[in-house]
Amino acid sequence: MTVASLAPSLSAHPSHPSGSLLKILRLAVIAFALLLNACSTLPPAENRGTTALAAPEHLDGFTIYGRFSLTHEGKNHVGRVNWRHDGPHDVLILSSPLGQALAEVVSGPSGARMTQADGHVLVADNAEQLLETLLGYPLPLDKLVVWLRGVNRGINRSGDALTYDASGRVLSRQDQAWRIDYEYDDDHAQSLPARLFIDRADGLRLRLRIEQWETPPSRPVGP
């Protein structure tokens, strides 16, 4: 077929849109305007940076995503961590460096349960007992909740101490046998910690790199 043979068919179509086409275009414009209005009224997204929406000491719930390294008695554990904390409830998911889930620990007032990658389930009175089974050390979650937020709660014993940076944020703390040092990603006074260097007198070393905070968290379900 030549270009000339197409000319009659092209010229047979009207040069102006039909009434039905105009109606469709009007409806499309109205729908687009409604979509823009709906988007403008959406609630703001959750905080996913390292700046708290409220003062850190008032954060009763949070979710963190990051990486960890734990060294104790010559053994080293490294991986990723997803921790949701909401009042007395905690959901802690530990994964390999490549993101393969190793275990999920769910704890609350009624006890704690750990589900391992192979489906094996263990129960205990608290999460610390299960973490000792998994990592070889009973990491104190109740202390970690306070340490993570970089607040001065719990510092009232002899030998405990806090130091602050120029923005008034906790820079280091001594909590009995534990030493915690902090680093932040920016200079905002409300910034939450981005790195924690945790050392215990017996040689244990825990390093946390928090890549993302969410405040408040999606509510976890306790056991």
Secondary structure by P-SEA (a helix, b strand, c coil): ccccccccccccccccccaaaaaaaaaaaaaaaaaaaaaaaccccccccccccccccccccbbbbbcbbbbcccbbbbbbbbbbbcccbbbbbbbcccccccccccccccbbbbbccccbbbbcccaaaaaaaaccccccaaaaaaaaaccccccccccccccccccccccbbbcccbbbbbccccccccccccbbbbbcccbbbbbbbbccccccccccccc
